[in-house]
Amino acid sequence: MHVLMRLNVIAAAVLEFSCVHISEGIDMTEDEDRKARERDEIAARVAAFRATQEKFKRERDEYFVSTLENARKVERPSLWP
């Protein structure tokens, strides 16, 4: 869970930084434009990674529940004859 919290902080910082620079001025140099594209790409990658991690967490939870249900269904042999 710590990874997701860190990713949220990074994504928020990237988006905030991107929004500030876009609102500052429309006349951006090529270097600023490249940096803005890179920030957008980073934000997209972080969002994709976050979605993948959440998917994995859901799958782990589903697997745990189904495994536990199956374990409870199994009849245990009696220890007494």
PyMOL Python script that loads the backbone (N, CA, C, O; Angstrom):
from pymol import cmd

cmd.read_pdbstr("""\
ATOM      1  N   MET A   1       0.818  -1.191   0.000  1.00  0.00           N
ATOM      2  CA  MET A   1       0.000   0.000   0.000  1.00  0.00           C
ATOM      3  C   MET A   1       0.858   1.250   0.000  1.00  0.00           C
ATOM      4  O   MET A   1       0.442   2.293  -0.505  1.00  0.00           O
ATOM      5  N   HIS A   2       2.040   1.151   0.558  1.00  0.00           N
ATOM      6  CA  HIS A   2       2.921   2.309   0.585  1.00  0.00           C
ATOM      7  C   HIS A   2       3.282   2.752  -0.825  1.00  0.00           C
ATOM      8  O   HIS A   2       3.451   3.944  -1.081  1.00  0.00           O
ATOM      9  N   VAL A   3       3.400   1.801  -1.735  1.00  0.00           N
ATOM     10  CA  VAL A   3       3.742   2.130  -3.125  1.00  0.00           C
ATOM     11  C   VAL A   3       2.638   2.969  -3.741  1.00  0.00           C
ATOM     12  O   VAL A   3       2.919   3.956  -4.422  1.00  0.00           O
ATOM     13  N   LEU A   4       1.388   2.594  -3.515  1.00  0.00           N
ATOM     14  CA  LEU A   4       0.273   3.351  -4.078  1.00  0.00           C
ATOM     15  C   LEU A   4       0.203   4.753  -3.498  1.00  0.00           C
ATOM     16  O   LEU A   4      -0.109   5.705  -4.213  1.00  0.00           O
ATOM     17  N   MET A   5       0.491   4.889  -2.210  1.00  0.00           N
ATOM     18  CA  MET A   5       0.478   6.222  -1.605  1.00  0.00           C
ATOM     19  C   MET A   5       1.570   7.092  -2.218  1.00  0.00           C
ATOM     20  O   MET A   5       1.349   8.269  -2.504  1.00  0.00           O
ATOM     21  N   ARG A   6       2.743   6.507  -2.415  1.00  0.00           N
ATOM     22  CA  ARG A   6       3.842   7.266  -3.028  1.00  0.00           C
ATOM     23  C   ARG A   6       3.493   7.658  -4.457  1.00  0.00           C
ATOM     24  O   ARG A   6       3.781   8.775  -4.887  1.00  0.00           O
ATOM     25  N   LEU A   7       2.873   6.740  -5.192  1.00  0.00           N
ATOM     26  CA  LEU A   7       2.493   7.039  -6.566  1.00  0.00           C
ATOM     27  C   LEU A   7       1.459   8.152  -6.625  1.00  0.00           C
ATOM     28  O   LEU A   7       1.507   8.999  -7.516  1.00  0.00           O
ATOM     29  N   ASN A   8       0.534   8.156  -5.691  1.00  0.00           N
ATOM     30  CA  ASN A   8      -0.454   9.233  -5.641  1.00  0.00           C
ATOM     31  C   ASN A   8       0.216  10.582  -5.423  1.00  0.00           C
ATOM     32  O   ASN A   8      -0.157  11.572  -6.052  1.00  0.00           O
ATOM     33  N   VAL A   9       1.194  10.622  -4.545  1.00  0.00           N
ATOM     34  CA  VAL A   9       1.912  11.870  -4.274  1.00  0.00           C
ATOM     35  C   VAL A   9       2.681  12.319  -5.515  1.00  0.00           C
ATOM     36  O   VAL A   9       2.658  13.496  -5.873  1.00  0.00           O
ATOM     37  N   ILE A  10       3.357  11.382  -6.165  1.00  0.00           N
ATOM     38  CA  ILE A  10       4.122  11.719  -7.372  1.00  0.00           C
ATOM     39  C   ILE A  10       3.200  12.213  -8.467  1.00  0.00           C
ATOM     40  O   ILE A  10       3.475  13.230  -9.104  1.00  0.00           O
ATOM     41  N   ALA A  11       2.111  11.502  -8.689  1.00  0.00           N
ATOM     42  CA  ALA A  11       1.168  11.899  -9.745  1.00  0.00           C
ATOM     43  C   ALA A  11       0.586  13.273  -9.466  1.00  0.00           C
ATOM     44  O   ALA A  11       0.466  14.091 -10.378  1.00  0.00           O
ATOM     45  N   ALA A  12       0.228  13.534  -8.229  1.00  0.00           N
ATOM     46  CA  ALA A  12      -0.325  14.842  -7.875  1.00  0.00           C
ATOM     47  C   ALA A  12       0.698  15.947  -8.111  1.00  0.00           C
ATOM     48  O   ALA A  12       0.355  17.014  -8.621  1.00  0.00           O
ATOM     49  N   ALA A  13       1.942  15.696  -7.745  1.00  0.00           N
ATOM     50  CA  ALA A  13       2.993  16.700  -7.943  1.00  0.00           C
ATOM     51  C   ALA A  13       3.232  16.964  -9.421  1.00  0.00           C
ATOM     52  O   ALA A  13       3.399  18.111  -9.836  1.00  0.00           O
ATOM     53  N   VAL A  14       3.247  15.905 -10.205  1.00  0.00           N
ATOM     54  CA  VAL A  14       3.469  16.071 -11.652  1.00  0.00           C
ATOM     55  C   VAL A  14       2.327  16.847 -12.273  1.00  0.00           C
ATOM     56  O   VAL A  14       2.553  17.759 -13.068  1.00  0.00           O
ATOM     57  N   LEU A  15       1.099  16.494 -11.917  1.00  0.00           N
ATOM     58  CA  LEU A  15      -0.054  17.192 -12.485  1.00  0.00           C
ATOM     59  C   LEU A  15      -0.092  18.652 -12.045  1.00  0.00           C
ATOM     60  O   LEU A  15      -0.386  19.534 -12.852  1.00  0.00           O
ATOM     61  N   GLU A  16       0.200  18.911 -10.782  1.00  0.00           N
ATOM     62  CA  GLU A  16       0.209  20.286 -10.293  1.00  0.00           C
ATOM     63  C   GLU A  16       1.285  21.097 -11.009  1.00  0.00           C
ATOM     64  O   GLU A  16       1.028  22.221 -11.439  1.00  0.00           O
ATOM     65  N   PHE A  17       2.476  20.541 -11.138  1.00  0.00           N
ATOM     66  CA  PHE A  17       3.572  21.220 -11.819  1.00  0.00           C
ATOM     67  C   PHE A  17       3.209  21.498 -13.266  1.00  0.00           C
ATOM     68  O   PHE A  17       3.489  22.576 -13.790  1.00  0.00           O
ATOM     69  N   SER A  18       2.580  20.516 -13.914  1.00  0.00           N
ATOM     70  CA  SER A  18       2.193  20.651 -15.316  1.00  0.00           C
ATOM     71  C   SER A  18       1.147  21.750 -15.472  1.00  0.00           C
ATOM     72  O   SER A  18       1.230  22.563 -16.392  1.00  0.00           O
ATOM     73  N   CYS A  19       0.166  21.775 -14.577  1.00  0.00           N
ATOM     74  CA  CYS A  19      -0.896  22.774 -14.663  1.00  0.00           C
ATOM     75  C   CYS A  19      -0.353  24.180 -14.440  1.00  0.00           C
ATOM     76  O   CYS A  19      -0.788  25.118 -15.108  1.00  0.00           O
ATOM     77  N   VAL A  20       0.571  24.340 -13.529  1.00  0.00           N
ATOM     78  CA  VAL A  20       1.148  25.653 -13.242  1.00  0.00           C
ATOM     79  C   VAL A  20       1.877  26.178 -14.470  1.00  0.00           C
ATOM     80  O   VAL A  20       1.725  27.346 -14.829  1.00  0.00           O
ATOM     81  N   HIS A  21       2.667  25.327 -15.117  1.00  0.00           N
ATOM     82  CA  HIS A  21       3.428  25.785 -16.267  1.00  0.00           C
ATOM     83  C   HIS A  21       2.545  26.052 -17.478  1.00  0.00           C
ATOM     84  O   HIS A  21       2.856  26.936 -18.277  1.00  0.00           O
ATOM     85  N   ILE A  22       1.483  25.332 -17.630  1.00  0.00           N
ATOM     86  CA  ILE A  22       0.575  25.574 -18.751  1.00  0.00           C
ATOM     87  C   ILE A  22      -0.150  26.893 -18.553  1.00  0.00           C
ATOM     88  O   ILE A  22      -0.352  27.639 -19.511  1.00  0.00           O
ATOM     89  N   SER A  23      -0.548  27.193 -17.311  1.00  0.00           N
ATOM     90  CA  SER A  23      -1.288  28.426 -17.054  1.00  0.00           C
ATOM     91  C   SER A  23      -0.379  29.653 -17.047  1.00  0.00           C
ATOM     92  O   SER A  23      -0.863  30.773 -17.207  1.00  0.00           O
ATOM     93  N   GLU A  24       0.933  29.462 -16.865  1.00  0.00           N
ATOM     94  CA  GLU A  24       1.844  30.602 -16.811  1.00  0.00           C
ATOM     95  C   GLU A  24       1.967  31.312 -18.150  1.00  0.00           C
ATOM     96  O   GLU A  24       2.034  32.540 -18.207  1.00  0.00           O
ATOM     97  N   GLY A  25       1.997  30.564 -19.188  1.00  0.00           N
ATOM     98  CA  GLY A  25       2.139  31.216 -20.481  1.00  0.00           C
ATOM     99  C   GLY A  25       1.981  30.234 -21.623  1.00  0.00           C
ATOM    100  O   GLY A  25       2.328  29.059 -21.509  1.00  0.00           O
ATOM    101  N   ILE A  26       1.457  30.735 -22.716  1.00  0.00           N
ATOM    102  CA  ILE A  26       1.234  29.885 -23.874  1.00  0.00           C
ATOM    103  C   ILE A  26       2.509  29.789 -24.712  1.00  0.00           C
ATOM    104  O   ILE A  26       2.722  28.781 -25.386  1.00  0.00           O
ATOM    105  N   ASP A  27       3.348  30.805 -24.684  1.00  0.00           N
ATOM    106  CA  ASP A  27       4.585  30.810 -25.459  1.00  0.00           C
ATOM    107  C   ASP A  27       5.657  29.998 -24.734  1.00  0.00           C
ATOM    108  O   ASP A  27       6.419  30.524 -23.923  1.00  0.00           O
ATOM    109  N   MET A  28       5.693  28.711 -25.046  1.00  0.00           N
ATOM    110  CA  MET A  28       6.676  27.835 -24.424  1.00  0.00           C
ATOM    111  C   MET A  28       7.784  27.546 -25.426  1.00  0.00           C
ATOM    112  O   MET A  28       7.536  27.389 -26.621  1.00  0.00           O
ATOM    113  N   THR A  29       8.981  27.480 -24.930  1.00  0.00           N
ATOM    114  CA  THR A  29      10.098  27.132 -25.801  1.00  0.00           C
ATOM    115  C   THR A  29      10.028  25.637 -26.101  1.00  0.00           C
ATOM    116  O   THR A  29       9.240  24.907 -25.499  1.00  0.00           O
ATOM    117  N   GLU A  30      10.849  25.200 -27.025  1.00  0.00           N
ATOM    118  CA  GLU A  30      10.868  23.781 -27.379  1.00  0.00           C
ATOM    119  C   GLU A  30      11.272  22.926 -26.188  1.00  0.00           C
ATOM    120  O   GLU A  30      10.736  21.836 -25.988  1.00  0.00           O
ATOM    121  N   ASP A  31      12.225  23.426 -25.392  1.00  0.00           N
ATOM    122  CA  ASP A  31      12.664  22.684 -24.219  1.00  0.00           C
ATOM    123  C   ASP A  31      11.538  22.556 -23.193  1.00  0.00           C
ATOM    124  O   ASP A  31      11.330  21.481 -22.629  1.00  0.00           O
ATOM    125  N   GLU A  32      10.818  23.640 -22.951  1.00  0.00           N
ATOM    126  CA  GLU A  32       9.697  23.594 -22.012  1.00  0.00           C
ATOM    127  C   GLU A  32       8.593  22.680 -22.531  1.00  0.00           C
ATOM    128  O   GLU A  32       7.959  21.958 -21.761  1.00  0.00           O
ATOM    129  N   ASP A  33       8.369  22.718 -23.837  1.00  0.00           N
ATOM    130  CA  ASP A  33       7.350  21.862 -24.442  1.00  0.00           C
ATOM    131  C   ASP A  33       7.731  20.385 -24.290  1.00  0.00           C
ATOM    132  O   ASP A  33       6.884  19.549 -23.977  1.00  0.00           O
ATOM    133  N   ARG A  34       9.005  20.075 -24.512  1.00  0.00           N
ATOM    134  CA  ARG A  34       9.491  18.702 -24.353  1.00  0.00           C
ATOM    135  C   ARG A  34       9.321  18.245 -22.908  1.00  0.00           C
ATOM    136  O   ARG A  34       8.876  17.127 -22.648  1.00  0.00           O
ATOM    137  N   LYS A  35       9.679  19.123 -21.974  1.00  0.00           N
ATOM    138  CA  LYS A  35       9.543  18.784 -20.561  1.00  0.00           C
ATOM    139  C   LYS A  35       8.077  18.560 -20.181  1.00  0.00           C
ATOM    140  O   LYS A  35       7.768  17.666 -19.393  1.00  0.00           O
ATOM    141  N   ALA A  36       7.190  19.357 -20.733  1.00  0.00           N
ATOM    142  CA  ALA A  36       5.764  19.192 -20.462  1.00  0.00           C
ATOM    143  C   ALA A  36       5.270  17.845 -20.989  1.00  0.00           C
ATOM    144  O   ALA A  36       4.486  17.165 -20.327  1.00  0.00           O
ATOM    145  N   ARG A  37       5.729  17.464 -22.178  1.00  0.00           N
ATOM    146  CA  ARG A  37       5.351  16.158 -22.732  1.00  0.00           C
ATOM    147  C   ARG A  37       5.891  15.028 -21.861  1.00  0.00           C
ATOM    148  O   ARG A  37       5.208  14.030 -21.632  1.00  0.00           O
ATOM    149  N   GLU A  38       7.114  15.190 -21.382  1.00  0.00           N
ATOM    150  CA  GLU A  38       7.705  14.167 -20.505  1.00  0.00           C
ATOM    151  C   GLU A  38       6.924  14.040 -19.203  1.00  0.00           C
ATOM    152  O   GLU A  38       6.697  12.929 -18.724  1.00  0.00           O
ATOM    153  N   ARG A  39       6.506  15.180 -18.618  1.00  0.00           N
ATOM    154  CA  ARG A  39       5.703  15.141 -17.397  1.00  0.00           C
ATOM    155  C   ARG A  39       4.381  14.432 -17.642  1.00  0.00           C
ATOM    156  O   ARG A  39       3.929  13.640 -16.815  1.00  0.00           O
ATOM    157  N   ASP A  40       3.758  14.722 -18.791  1.00  0.00           N
ATOM    158  CA  ASP A  40       2.500  14.050 -19.132  1.00  0.00           C
ATOM    159  C   ASP A  40       2.708  12.548 -19.285  1.00  0.00           C
ATOM    160  O   ASP A  40       1.872  11.754 -18.855  1.00  0.00           O
ATOM    161  N   GLU A  41       3.821  12.159 -19.898  1.00  0.00           N
ATOM    162  CA  GLU A  41       4.119  10.740 -20.065  1.00  0.00           C
ATOM    163  C   GLU A  41       4.349  10.071 -18.712  1.00  0.00           C
ATOM    164  O   GLU A  41       3.888   8.953 -18.481  1.00  0.00           O
ATOM    165  N   ILE A  42       5.063  10.758 -17.819  1.00  0.00           N
ATOM    166  CA  ILE A  42       5.296  10.212 -16.479  1.00  0.00           C
ATOM    167  C   ILE A  42       3.968  10.041 -15.747  1.00  0.00           C
ATOM    168  O   ILE A  42       3.731   9.009 -15.119  1.00  0.00           O
ATOM    169  N   ALA A  43       3.108  11.046 -15.828  1.00  0.00           N
ATOM    170  CA  ALA A  43       1.809  10.962 -15.161  1.00  0.00           C
ATOM    171  C   ALA A  43       0.996   9.793 -15.715  1.00  0.00           C
ATOM    172  O   ALA A  43       0.332   9.086 -14.957  1.00  0.00           O
ATOM    173  N   ALA A  44       1.046   9.589 -17.021  1.00  0.00           N
ATOM    174  CA  ALA A  44       0.318   8.481 -17.636  1.00  0.00           C
ATOM    175  C   ALA A  44       0.888   7.143 -17.190  1.00  0.00           C
ATOM    176  O   ALA A  44       0.135   6.210 -16.909  1.00  0.00           O
ATOM    177  N   ARG A  45       2.201   7.042 -17.123  1.00  0.00           N
ATOM    178  CA  ARG A  45       2.828   5.787 -16.677  1.00  0.00           C
ATOM    179  C   ARG A  45       2.506   5.495 -15.216  1.00  0.00           C
ATOM    180  O   ARG A  45       2.245   4.349 -14.851  1.00  0.00           O
ATOM    181  N   VAL A  46       2.526   6.526 -14.385  1.00  0.00           N
ATOM    182  CA  VAL A  46       2.188   6.346 -12.968  1.00  0.00           C
ATOM    183  C   VAL A  46       0.740   5.884 -12.841  1.00  0.00           C
ATOM    184  O   VAL A  46       0.442   4.987 -12.052  1.00  0.00           O
ATOM    185  N   ALA A  47      -0.152   6.488 -13.606  1.00  0.00           N
ATOM    186  CA  ALA A  47      -1.562   6.083 -13.557  1.00  0.00           C
ATOM    187  C   ALA A  47      -1.734   4.640 -14.013  1.00  0.00           C
ATOM    188  O   ALA A  47      -2.501   3.890 -13.408  1.00  0.00           O
ATOM    189  N   ALA A  48      -1.034   4.242 -15.065  1.00  0.00           N
ATOM    190  CA  ALA A  48      -1.121   2.863 -15.546  1.00  0.00           C
ATOM    191  C   ALA A  48      -0.563   1.896 -14.514  1.00  0.00           C
ATOM    192  O   ALA A  48      -1.141   0.833 -14.287  1.00  0.00           O
ATOM    193  N   PHE A  49       0.551   2.252 -13.888  1.00  0.00           N
ATOM    194  CA  PHE A  49       1.151   1.399 -12.863  1.00  0.00           C
ATOM    195  C   PHE A  49       0.211   1.269 -11.674  1.00  0.00           C
ATOM    196  O   PHE A  49       0.029   0.176 -11.138  1.00  0.00           O
ATOM    197  N   ARG A  50      -0.382   2.374 -11.268  1.00  0.00           N
ATOM    198  CA  ARG A  50      -1.324   2.359 -10.143  1.00  0.00           C
ATOM    199  C   ARG A  50      -2.508   1.448 -10.456  1.00  0.00           C
ATOM    200  O   ARG A  50      -2.932   0.666  -9.606  1.00  0.00           O
ATOM    201  N   ALA A  51      -3.039   1.547 -11.669  1.00  0.00           N
ATOM    202  CA  ALA A  51      -4.164   0.704 -12.061  1.00  0.00           C
ATOM    203  C   ALA A  51      -3.775  -0.774 -12.041  1.00  0.00           C
ATOM    204  O   ALA A  51      -4.559  -1.620 -11.612  1.00  0.00           O
ATOM    205  N   THR A  52      -2.575  -1.078 -12.500  1.00  0.00           N
ATOM    206  CA  THR A  52      -2.100  -2.460 -12.494  1.00  0.00           C
ATOM    207  C   THR A  52      -1.955  -2.977 -11.068  1.00  0.00           C
ATOM    208  O   THR A  52      -2.339  -4.111 -10.784  1.00  0.00           O
ATOM    209  N   GLN A  53      -1.413  -2.170 -10.176  1.00  0.00           N
ATOM    210  CA  GLN A  53      -1.247  -2.586  -8.784  1.00  0.00           C
ATOM    211  C   GLN A  53      -2.602  -2.814  -8.117  1.00  0.00           C
ATOM    212  O   GLN A  53      -2.757  -3.755  -7.339  1.00  0.00           O
ATOM    213  N   GLU A  54      -3.575  -1.969  -8.412  1.00  0.00           N
ATOM    214  CA  GLU A  54      -4.913  -2.145  -7.853  1.00  0.00           C
ATOM    215  C   GLU A  54      -5.564  -3.418  -8.402  1.00  0.00           C
ATOM    216  O   GLU A  54      -6.261  -4.126  -7.674  1.00  0.00           O
ATOM    217  N   LYS A  55      -5.336  -3.706  -9.683  1.00  0.00           N
ATOM    218  CA  LYS A  55      -5.851  -4.937 -10.284  1.00  0.00           C
ATOM    219  C   LYS A  55      -5.241  -6.155  -9.593  1.00  0.00           C
ATOM    220  O   LYS A  55      -5.954  -7.103  -9.263  1.00  0.00           O
ATOM    221  N   PHE A  56      -3.930  -6.133  -9.372  1.00  0.00           N
ATOM    222  CA  PHE A  56      -3.265  -7.238  -8.686  1.00  0.00           C
ATOM    223  C   PHE A  56      -3.823  -7.422  -7.270  1.00  0.00           C
ATOM    224  O   PHE A  56      -4.022  -8.550  -6.819  1.00  0.00           O
ATOM    225  N   LYS A  57      -4.073  -6.313  -6.576  1.00  0.00           N
ATOM    226  CA  LYS A  57      -4.621  -6.401  -5.224  1.00  0.00           C
ATOM    227  C   LYS A  57      -6.003  -7.038  -5.252  1.00  0.00           C
ATOM    228  O   LYS A  57      -6.302  -7.899  -4.425  1.00  0.00           O
ATOM    229  N   ARG A  58      -6.847  -6.628  -6.191  1.00  0.00           N
ATOM    230  CA  ARG A  58      -8.176  -7.236  -6.312  1.00  0.00           C
ATOM    231  C   ARG A  58      -8.075  -8.729  -6.584  1.00  0.00           C
ATOM    232  O   ARG A  58      -8.797  -9.526  -5.986  1.00  0.00           O
ATOM    233  N   GLU A  59      -7.167  -9.107  -7.496  1.00  0.00           N
ATOM    234  CA  GLU A  59      -7.001 -10.516  -7.830  1.00  0.00           C
ATOM    235  C   GLU A  59      -6.496 -11.316  -6.629  1.00  0.00           C
ATOM    236  O   GLU A  59      -6.949 -12.439  -6.406  1.00  0.00           O
ATOM    237  N   ARG A  60      -5.566 -10.757  -5.852  1.00  0.00           N
ATOM    238  CA  ARG A  60      -5.084 -11.440  -4.648  1.00  0.00           C
ATOM    239  C   ARG A  60      -6.220 -11.635  -3.650  1.00  0.00           C
ATOM    240  O   ARG A  60      -6.358 -12.705  -3.056  1.00  0.00           O
ATOM    241  N   ASP A  61      -7.032 -10.593  -3.468  1.00  0.00           N
ATOM    242  CA  ASP A  61      -8.154 -10.687  -2.537  1.00  0.00           C
ATOM    243  C   ASP A  61      -9.152 -11.756  -2.991  1.00  0.00           C
ATOM    244  O   ASP A  61      -9.626 -12.550  -2.179  1.00  0.00           O
ATOM    245  N   GLU A  62      -9.469 -11.775  -4.290  1.00  0.00           N
ATOM    246  CA  GLU A  62     -10.393 -12.777  -4.817  1.00  0.00           C
ATOM    247  C   GLU A  62      -9.822 -14.186  -4.656  1.00  0.00           C
ATOM    248  O   GLU A  62     -10.544 -15.116  -4.298  1.00  0.00           O
ATOM    249  N   TYR A  63      -8.546 -14.335  -4.915  1.00  0.00           N
ATOM    250  CA  TYR A  63      -7.906 -15.643  -4.777  1.00  0.00           C
ATOM    251  C   TYR A  63      -7.953 -16.097  -3.319  1.00  0.00           C
ATOM    252  O   TYR A  63      -8.244 -17.261  -3.043  1.00  0.00           O
ATOM    253  N   PHE A  64      -7.673 -15.201  -2.399  1.00  0.00           N
ATOM    254  CA  PHE A  64      -7.711 -15.529  -0.978  1.00  0.00           C
ATOM    255  C   PHE A  64      -9.110 -16.000  -0.579  1.00  0.00           C
ATOM    256  O   PHE A  64      -9.258 -17.022   0.090  1.00  0.00           O
ATOM    257  N   VAL A  65     -10.128 -15.257  -0.989  1.00  0.00           N
ATOM    258  CA  VAL A  65     -11.501 -15.606  -0.620  1.00  0.00           C
ATOM    259  C   VAL A  65     -11.874 -16.966  -1.203  1.00  0.00           C
ATOM    260  O   VAL A  65     -12.426 -17.807  -0.494  1.00  0.00           O
ATOM    261  N   SER A  66     -11.585 -17.192  -2.472  1.00  0.00           N
ATOM    262  CA  SER A  66     -11.956 -18.468  -3.088  1.00  0.00           C
ATOM    263  C   SER A  66     -11.178 -19.632  -2.477  1.00  0.00           C
ATOM    264  O   SER A  66     -11.745 -20.707  -2.278  1.00  0.00           O
ATOM    265  N   THR A  67      -9.909 -19.445  -2.177  1.00  0.00           N
ATOM    266  CA  THR A  67      -9.111 -20.498  -1.557  1.00  0.00           C
ATOM    267  C   THR A  67      -9.633 -20.822  -0.154  1.00  0.00           C
ATOM    268  O   THR A  67      -9.715 -21.990   0.229  1.00  0.00           O
ATOM    269  N   LEU A  68      -9.981 -19.797   0.598  1.00  0.00           N
ATOM    270  CA  LEU A  68     -10.511 -20.008   1.935  1.00  0.00           C
ATOM    271  C   LEU A  68     -11.856 -20.736   1.875  1.00  0.00           C
ATOM    272  O   LEU A  68     -12.112 -21.630   2.682  1.00  0.00           O
ATOM    273  N   GLU A  69     -12.709 -20.364   0.933  1.00  0.00           N
ATOM    274  CA  GLU A  69     -13.999 -21.052   0.781  1.00  0.00           C
ATOM    275  C   GLU A  69     -13.794 -22.519   0.417  1.00  0.00           C
ATOM    276  O   GLU A  69     -14.469 -23.396   0.956  1.00  0.00           O
ATOM    277  N   ASN A  70     -12.868 -22.785  -0.493  1.00  0.00           N
ATOM    278  CA  ASN A  70     -12.592 -24.169  -0.885  1.00  0.00           C
ATOM    279  C   ASN A  70     -12.021 -24.978   0.280  1.00  0.00           C
ATOM    280  O   ASN A  70     -12.349 -26.153   0.440  1.00  0.00           O
ATOM    281  N   ALA A  71     -11.187 -24.364   1.075  1.00  0.00           N
ATOM    282  CA  ALA A  71     -10.601 -25.057   2.225  1.00  0.00           C
ATOM    283  C   ALA A  71     -11.681 -25.398   3.255  1.00  0.00           C
ATOM    284  O   ALA A  71     -11.611 -26.438   3.909  1.00  0.00           O
ATOM    285  N   ARG A  72     -12.652 -24.543   3.394  1.00  0.00           N
ATOM    286  CA  ARG A  72     -13.722 -24.798   4.364  1.00  0.00           C
ATOM    287  C   ARG A  72     -14.675 -25.891   3.889  1.00  0.00           C
ATOM    288  O   ARG A  72     -15.336 -26.530   4.708  1.00  0.00           O
ATOM    289  N   LYS A  73     -14.755 -26.116   2.580  1.00  0.00           N
ATOM    290  CA  LYS A  73     -15.646 -27.125   2.015  1.00  0.00           C
ATOM    291  C   LYS A  73     -15.099 -28.544   2.177  1.00  0.00           C
ATOM    292  O   LYS A  73     -15.869 -29.505   2.181  1.00  0.00           O
ATOM    293  N   VAL A  74     -13.811 -28.681   2.308  1.00  0.00           N
ATOM    294  CA  VAL A  74     -13.183 -29.999   2.378  1.00  0.00           C
ATOM    295  C   VAL A  74     -13.565 -30.678   3.688  1.00  0.00           C
ATOM    296  O   VAL A  74     -13.479 -30.094   4.768  1.00  0.00           O
ATOM    297  N   GLU A  75     -13.996 -31.947   3.552  1.00  0.00           N
ATOM    298  CA  GLU A  75     -14.332 -32.705   4.757  1.00  0.00           C
ATOM    299  C   GLU A  75     -13.051 -33.212   5.400  1.00  0.00           C
ATOM    300  O   GLU A  75     -12.179 -33.765   4.730  1.00  0.00           O
ATOM    301  N   ARG A  76     -12.954 -33.018   6.684  1.00  0.00           N
ATOM    302  CA  ARG A  76     -11.758 -33.447   7.398  1.00  0.00           C
ATOM    303  C   ARG A  76     -11.964 -34.875   7.903  1.00  0.00           C
ATOM    304  O   ARG A  76     -13.041 -35.209   8.397  1.00  0.00           O
ATOM    305  N   PRO A  77     -10.944 -35.710   7.780  1.00  0.00           N
ATOM    306  CA  PRO A  77     -11.084 -37.074   8.284  1.00  0.00           C
ATOM    307  C   PRO A  77     -11.168 -37.074   9.812  1.00  0.00           C
ATOM    308  O   PRO A  77     -10.566 -36.247  10.497  1.00  0.00           O
ATOM    309  N   SER A  78     -11.913 -38.004  10.291  1.00  0.00           N
ATOM    310  CA  SER A  78     -12.085 -38.123  11.731  1.00  0.00           C
ATOM    311  C   SER A  78     -10.831 -38.754  12.337  1.00  0.00           C
ATOM    312  O   SER A  78     -10.264 -39.692  11.777  1.00  0.00           O
ATOM    313  N   LEU A  79     -10.413 -38.239  13.463  1.00  0.00           N
ATOM    314  CA  LEU A  79      -9.249 -38.798  14.142  1.00  0.00           C
ATOM    315  C   LEU A  79      -9.629 -40.012  14.982  1.00  0.00           C
ATOM    316  O   LEU A  79      -8.764 -40.786  15.391  1.00  0.00           O
ATOM    317  N   TRP A  80     -10.925 -40.175  15.237  1.00  0.00           N
ATOM    318  CA  TRP A  80     -11.402 -41.298  16.044  1.00  0.00           C
ATOM    319  C   TRP A  80     -12.064 -42.328  15.137  1.00  0.00           C
ATOM    320  O   TRP A  80     -12.891 -41.978  14.295  1.00  0.00           O
ATOM    321  N   PRO A  81     -11.699 -43.608  15.309  1.00  0.00           N
ATOM    322  CA  PRO A  81     -12.314 -44.654  14.458  1.00  0.00           C
ATOM    323  C   PRO A  81     -13.760 -44.908  14.763  1.00  0.00           C
ATOM    324  O   PRO A  81     -14.386 -45.754  14.125  1.00  0.00           O
TER     325      PRO A  81
END
""", "prot")
cmd.dss("prot")
cmd.show_as("cartoon", "prot")
cmd.util.cbc("prot")
cmd.orient("prot")
